[in-house]
Amino acid sequence: MVTRQEAQAALDAATAERDTIQSNLLDLDGSFGKRLLSGASLTGESKRRWEAAATALARLWDTYTAYSAVIDKAADLLTSSRDRDLAPVSALLQGRSVRLVAGPAPLGRRDLADTGVEEVTLTSAVARMRRDFAAVGEVVTAAEGVWGEVGGLLDAAASDLARATALAEGLSDGPLSQAVADAVAVVSQQRATLNSDPLSLWQEGPDGHSGQASTGGATRARDQAAAVTAKVAEVAAVRDSARQRIEALAATAATATAAWKDALEARERAAIKIAEPFLPALPASAASGFQRGELEAIVSSGQWQRLSEQMDRTERDLTAQIASFRATAEAADATLGRREELRGLLQAYKAKAARLGAAEDLGLSEIYEAARVMLWTAPCDLGAAADAVAAYQQAILGIGRG
């Protein structure tokens, strides 16, 4: 026997636990994963696991209904009973008062006296609900994890492909359109798996409970969609800027032609004064590579990828030509500069000879004159002239040391 205070305390604890269980059951029943699983046309692993989970969820609610009814009945009895008549209340709260109707077991496992009805205590009922709640929650959580991670990747891929599809329609590019279609098919296949069998994309953890979504397929689909979208955008940009870029290439070709002329003129100027072996090679030909008519024809045919490749190649060729022509002009001017440098060096050492009192030395005069003739004779042999200046320099330095 229990006192009224003890009975009330036990009832209050059972009611509080019942309210917590009800709140958690409502959260589970209204969860995103449960609603999607119950409303989807499932196949494969997801169908098998959800059928078992749905059975557990129905059993969970049935157990809760019977369990809650016992607590309500105990509350009614406690309110209407006198202190000496609390035995029925105690029996409800502590005895086998929860009546569960499961139906008879299959014949192969049925006891001869099996009625399909089982009576358990409140504590046992809570333990059963806890097991079923965990089983259903595990399936629902796995499905939500897959839909969250894999769905996010596929949403990003679909967004990219929507943009790519719109751009590709105006490009008239068969291979590129096919690449977009292939990417769409891959994303659609991944989406179909996600919708019908999400749990096939769940990897169980080593403990058999925790796990993570398998995102490999969705990641590859997203990357493929991103790559083809970037390519479509690139080709669309080529189309949109084609005229402007052709004009820019025409300006670059004009610059290359001007650089070729400058190189030719610089070499011709140097050739008058400098011997041939010391001059840079003549530019092979005038600036070439820019074929405006060919580019315009490619634009008219809408072959944007070919146009992009052709313009890139033309730009590289013209840039290399400009650099080569300018280097030739600089090299030609450098030969004249080298001659002037040798002239200045020769005059500087002549002045030094005068300071040393050797201005009238016949031997030095002959060396000086040989160098001077070479440097002031056109075309100038820069190699021989450099040797002659070096000889005069060494002679002066020898006098200074003496």
C-alpha positions as MATLAB code, in Angstrom:
seq = 'MVTRQEAQAALDAATAERDTIQSNLLDLDGSFGKRLLSGASLTGESKRRWEAAATALARLWDTYTAYSAVIDKAADLLTSSRDRDLAPVSALLQGRSVRLVAGPAPLGRRDLADTGVEEVTLTSAVARMRRDFAAVGEVVTAAEGVWGEVGGLLDAAASDLARATALAEGLSDGPLSQAVADAVAVVSQQRATLNSDPLSLWQEGPDGHSGQASTGGATRARDQAAAVTAKVAEVAAVRDSARQRIEALAATAATATAAWKDALEARERAAIKIAEPFLPALPASAASGFQRGELEAIVSSGQWQRLSEQMDRTERDLTAQIASFRATAEAADATLGRREELRGLLQAYKAKAARLGAAEDLGLSEIYEAARVMLWTAPCDLGAAADAVAAYQQAILGIGRG';
ca = [
       0.000    0.000    0.000;
       1.081    3.560   -0.643;
       0.062    6.841    0.878;
      -1.757    9.481   -1.140;
       1.364   11.618   -1.135;
       3.431    8.723   -2.498;
       0.809    7.938   -5.117;
       0.591   11.592   -6.142;
       4.393   11.832   -6.431;
       4.523    8.688   -8.577;
       1.696    9.963  -10.755;
       3.345   13.359  -11.157;
       6.607   11.705  -12.256;
       4.776    9.434  -14.715;
       2.817   12.388  -16.110;
       5.953   14.472  -16.594;
       7.680   11.585  -18.359;
       4.571   11.027  -20.507;
       4.554   14.710  -21.529;
       8.228   14.534  -22.520;
       7.621   11.359  -24.526;
       4.647   12.963  -26.274;
       6.689   16.028  -27.220;
       9.478   13.894  -28.684;
       7.011   11.701  -30.561;
       5.384   14.764  -32.106;
       8.812   16.081  -33.134;
       9.625   12.756  -34.768;
       6.262   12.462  -36.484;
       6.507   15.993  -37.894;
      10.169   15.835  -38.835;
      11.330   16.655  -42.348;
      12.815   13.209  -42.837;
       9.715   11.338  -41.691;
       7.420   13.400  -43.898;
       9.621   12.862  -46.947;
      10.073    9.154  -46.358;
       6.363    8.575  -45.792;
       5.431   10.544  -48.925;
       8.055    9.225  -51.344;
       7.892    6.280  -53.734;
      10.821    4.445  -52.211;
      12.867    1.623  -53.676;
      15.734   -0.614  -52.639;
      17.424   -0.104  -49.285;
      15.257    2.884  -48.394;
      12.019    0.969  -48.992;
      13.182   -1.955  -46.863;
      14.370    0.188  -43.970;
      11.426    2.575  -44.022;
       8.875   -0.250  -44.015;
      10.506   -1.576  -40.853;
      10.720    1.929  -39.374;
       7.086    2.709  -40.244;
       6.002   -0.475  -38.490;
       8.055    0.552  -35.448;
       6.531    4.050  -35.551;
       2.983    2.690  -35.654;
       3.804    0.347  -32.785;
       5.355    3.270  -30.925;
       2.158    5.309  -31.165;
       0.017    2.325  -30.174;
       2.179    1.722  -27.137;
       2.084    5.400  -26.241;
      -1.716    5.500  -26.528;
      -2.149    2.533  -24.184;
       0.553    3.855  -21.839;
      -0.979    7.344  -21.710;
      -4.444    5.944  -21.062;
      -3.161    4.131  -17.973;
      -1.676    7.347  -16.587;
      -4.928    9.233  -17.243;
      -6.919    6.451  -15.544;
      -4.597    6.528  -12.546;
      -5.073   10.292  -12.276;
      -8.863    9.922  -12.351;
      -8.796    7.176   -9.704;
      -6.493    9.145   -7.432;
      -8.836   12.124   -7.597;
     -11.949   10.104   -6.759;
     -10.499    7.528   -4.320;
     -10.304    7.757   -0.555;
      -6.977    7.271    1.189;
      -7.781    3.674    2.116;
      -8.763    2.789   -1.482;
      -5.438    3.579   -3.253;
      -4.622   -0.009   -4.145;
      -6.060    0.331   -7.707;
      -3.957    3.444   -8.267;
      -0.825    1.652   -7.054;
      -1.635   -1.309   -9.319;
      -1.928    0.951  -12.354;
       1.333    2.787  -11.663;
       3.399   -0.256  -10.641;
       1.700   -3.328  -12.058;
       1.155   -4.788  -15.532;
      -1.452   -2.238  -16.425;
      -0.545   -1.307  -20.026;
      -2.491   -3.573  -22.370;
      -0.818   -3.936  -25.789;
      -2.730   -5.568  -28.635;
      -0.205   -6.788  -31.216;
      -2.258   -9.567  -32.797;
      -1.232  -13.204  -32.794;
       2.281  -14.085  -33.872;
       2.853  -16.030  -37.117;
       1.927  -19.687  -36.782;
       5.531  -20.800  -36.852;
       6.315  -18.770  -33.718;
       2.868  -18.737  -32.041;
       2.218  -20.237  -28.621;
      -0.886  -22.339  -28.290;
      -2.296  -19.960  -25.681;
      -1.210  -16.774  -27.480;
      -4.066  -14.234  -27.545;
      -2.094  -11.479  -29.261;
      -2.529   -9.322  -26.156;
       0.316   -8.475  -23.781;
       0.200   -6.613  -20.491;
       3.311   -4.733  -19.339;
       4.231   -2.167  -16.714;
       4.629    1.540  -17.393;
       8.408    1.127  -17.102;
       8.411   -1.706  -19.655;
       6.221    0.317  -21.984;
       8.670    3.235  -21.818;
      11.577    0.875  -22.532;
       9.780   -0.485  -25.603;
       8.955    3.004  -26.840;
      12.572    4.044  -26.319;
      13.814    1.195  -28.543;
      11.311    1.928  -31.292;
      11.973    5.659  -31.083;
      15.722    5.075  -31.526;
      15.159    2.750  -34.476;
      12.858    5.191  -36.290;
      15.015    8.187  -35.404;
      18.091    6.499  -36.846;
      16.398    5.995  -40.215;
      14.918    9.493  -40.270;
      18.220   11.124  -39.286;
      20.100    9.210  -41.984;
      17.594   10.292  -44.628;
      17.763   13.922  -43.496;
      21.573   13.818  -43.580;
      21.559   12.506  -47.147;
      18.937   14.962  -48.350;
      20.801   17.834  -46.733;
      24.294   17.110  -48.065;
      23.588   15.373  -51.371;
      20.596   17.582  -52.088;
      22.681   20.708  -51.545;
      25.297   19.534  -54.045;
      22.660   18.641  -56.625;
      20.868   21.963  -56.123;
      24.119   23.790  -56.881;
      24.634   21.635  -59.982;
      21.075   22.244  -61.167;
      21.491   25.996  -60.727;
      24.664   25.955  -62.833;
      23.043   23.842  -65.526;
      19.992   26.079  -65.750;
      22.333   28.955  -66.587;
      24.375   26.797  -68.970;
      21.266   25.593  -70.789;
      20.030   29.134  -71.333;
      23.416   30.251  -72.665;
      23.934   27.169  -74.851;
      20.649   27.701  -76.695;
      22.047   30.816  -78.382;
      25.434   29.368  -79.283;
      24.474   26.833  -81.990;
      27.314   24.621  -80.800;
      26.473   20.912  -81.105;
      29.309   19.439  -79.014;
      28.836   22.006  -76.278;
      25.080   21.453  -76.184;
      25.718   17.716  -75.898;
      28.098   18.306  -73.001;
      25.350   20.266  -71.226;
      22.834   17.487  -71.925;
      25.239   14.875  -70.565;
      25.724   16.874  -67.362;
      21.952   17.292  -66.989;
      21.506   13.517  -67.368;
      24.106   12.815  -64.675;
      22.480   15.249  -62.236;
      19.013   13.836  -63.011;
      20.243   10.315  -62.312;
      21.689   11.377  -58.971;
      18.464   13.234  -58.146;
      16.370   10.150  -58.953;
      18.478    8.062  -56.576;
      18.191   10.723  -53.891;
      14.401   10.852  -54.214;
      13.694    7.121  -54.397;
      16.506    5.498  -52.407;
      18.265    8.115  -50.241;
      19.442    5.542  -47.696;
      21.537    3.820  -50.369;
      23.696    6.967  -50.125;
      24.215    6.580  -46.368;
      27.410    5.045  -45.006;
      26.995    3.434  -41.611;
      29.625    4.207  -39.016;
      31.793    1.513  -37.421;
      29.455    1.404  -34.441;
      26.506    0.564  -36.693;
      24.617    3.703  -35.689;
      26.444    6.902  -36.558;
      27.359    7.493  -40.182;
      27.607   10.033  -42.960;
      26.202   10.749  -46.400;
      28.107    9.338  -49.364;
      28.560   12.455  -51.530;
      31.006   11.136  -54.124;
      28.503   10.825  -56.968;
      26.836   14.148  -56.216;
      30.210   15.887  -55.947;
      31.263   14.560  -59.344;
      27.943   15.654  -60.831;
      28.358   19.138  -59.347;
      31.931   19.398  -60.652;
      30.863   18.260  -64.114;
      28.048   20.809  -64.120;
      30.391   23.571  -62.948;
      32.963   22.705  -65.621;
      30.500   22.637  -68.503;
      28.849   25.841  -67.260;
      32.220   27.583  -67.146;
      32.940   26.396  -70.690;
      29.563   27.589  -71.955;
      30.065   30.959  -70.249;
      33.516   31.224  -71.783;
      32.199   30.514  -75.282;
      29.304   32.928  -74.754;
      31.799   35.583  -73.706;
      33.746   34.904  -76.921;
      30.566   35.402  -78.914;
      29.643   38.602  -77.109;
      33.116   40.119  -77.426;
      34.020   38.741  -80.867;
      33.789   42.026  -82.798;
      35.586   43.990  -80.126;
      38.372   41.424  -79.898;
      38.827   41.272  -83.676;
      39.318   45.027  -83.673;
      41.843   44.681  -80.856;
      43.719   42.045  -82.861;
      43.726   44.364  -85.862;
      45.324   47.058  -83.681;
      47.884   44.545  -82.395;
      48.679   43.513  -85.978;
      49.236   47.188  -86.860;
      51.589   47.506  -83.893;
      53.478   44.423  -85.063;
      53.809   45.877  -88.561;
      55.130   49.152  -87.144;
      57.607   47.247  -84.947;
      58.810   45.318  -88.025;
      59.378   48.541  -89.926;
      61.255   50.040  -86.966;
      63.459   46.945  -86.751;
      64.191   47.055  -90.477;
      65.067   50.769  -90.373;
      67.254   50.343  -87.272;
      69.205   47.548  -88.930;
      69.602   49.532  -92.144;
      70.958   52.487  -90.162;
      73.415   50.238  -88.368;
      74.430   48.418  -91.578;
      75.797   51.689  -93.001;
      78.286   51.992  -90.134;
      78.735   48.482  -88.697;
      80.092   45.373  -90.419;
      77.569   42.646  -91.222;
      78.768   39.931  -88.808;
      77.974   42.182  -85.830;
      74.430   43.042  -86.913;
      71.282   41.194  -85.772;
      69.550   38.999  -88.333;
      67.044   40.649  -90.619;
      63.396   40.132  -89.600;
      62.223   37.176  -91.653;
      59.087   38.881  -92.938;
      56.587   41.558  -92.176;
      54.042   41.023  -89.390;
      51.777   38.120  -90.260;
      49.152   35.846  -88.728;
      46.169   38.175  -88.586;
      43.573   37.108  -91.154;
      40.559   39.302  -90.597;
      38.509   37.709  -93.358;
      39.026   34.248  -91.892;
      37.954   35.401  -88.426;
      34.874   37.146  -89.832;
      33.900   33.942  -91.630;
      34.181   31.939  -88.408;
      31.962   34.517  -86.663;
      29.358   34.196  -89.412;
      29.327   30.398  -89.050;
      28.904   30.618  -85.265;
      31.906   28.378  -84.533;
      32.704   30.115  -81.276;
      35.120   27.599  -79.815;
      37.104   27.565  -83.054;
      37.024   31.366  -83.063;
      38.358   31.489  -79.499;
      41.211   29.130  -80.341;
      42.056   31.018  -83.538;
      42.059   34.417  -81.827;
      44.178   33.113  -78.938;
      46.696   31.686  -81.390;
      46.761   34.908  -83.425;
      47.270   37.008  -80.302;
      50.164   34.812  -79.148;
      51.824   34.967  -82.578;
      51.501   38.737  -82.889;
      52.777   39.310  -79.350;
      55.822   37.133  -80.050;
      56.471   38.980  -83.322;
      56.311   42.388  -81.645;
      58.800   41.250  -78.984;
      61.142   39.821  -81.648;
      61.028   42.936  -83.856;
      61.685   45.249  -80.916;
      64.591   43.073  -79.791;
      66.065   43.316  -83.314;
      65.785   47.112  -83.291;
      67.414   47.313  -79.872;
      70.235   44.993  -80.959;
      70.896   47.102  -84.068;
      71.002   50.312  -82.047;
      73.283   48.584  -79.536;
      75.931   48.010  -82.227;
      76.087   51.761  -82.879;
      76.221   52.347  -79.167;
      79.096   49.895  -78.832;
      81.055   51.758  -81.525;
      80.488   55.066  -79.719;
      81.553   53.480  -76.462;
      84.839   52.269  -78.033;
      85.430   55.703  -79.551;
      84.989   57.371  -76.181;
      87.280   54.844  -74.506;
      89.986   55.425  -77.132;
      89.828   59.204  -76.662;
      89.914   58.862  -72.888;
      93.137   56.843  -73.018;
      94.661   59.268  -75.530;
      94.083   62.030  -72.977;
      95.669   59.850  -70.310;
      98.725   59.331  -72.539;
      99.079   63.100  -72.796;
      98.944   63.415  -68.996;
     101.672   60.799  -68.744;
     103.848   62.770  -71.248;
     103.617   60.068  -73.885;
     101.606   61.985  -76.453;
     104.538   62.059  -78.886;
     105.492   58.394  -78.446;
     105.610   56.970  -82.002;
     104.784   53.445  -80.913;
     101.701   54.573  -79.023;
     100.703   56.847  -81.886;
     100.768   53.916  -84.298;
      98.578   51.781  -81.997;
      96.188   54.693  -81.488;
      95.957   55.422  -85.191;
      95.198   51.769  -86.022;
      92.303   51.784  -83.541;
      91.059   55.191  -84.697;
      90.998   54.148  -88.339;
      88.974   51.056  -87.502;
      86.446   53.012  -85.433;
      86.022   55.831  -87.940;
      85.831   53.592  -91.007;
      82.453   52.357  -92.230;
      81.438   49.651  -92.012;
      83.225   49.151  -88.710;
      84.612   45.774  -87.684;
      83.585   45.962  -84.028;
      85.610   42.930  -83.025;
      88.884   44.143  -84.512;
      88.228   47.679  -83.259;
      87.631   46.405  -79.719;
      90.918   44.481  -79.863;
      92.774   47.582  -81.120;
      91.350   49.771  -78.333;
      92.268   47.091  -75.780;
      95.845   47.049  -77.118;
      96.129   50.848  -76.809;
      94.654   50.666  -73.322;
      97.204   48.064  -72.197;
     100.044   50.130  -73.657;
      98.967   53.231  -71.722;
      98.540   51.226  -68.538;
     102.031   49.831  -69.041;
     103.489   53.344  -69.227;
     101.609   54.310  -66.068;
     103.018   51.318  -64.158;
     106.555   52.116  -65.428;
];
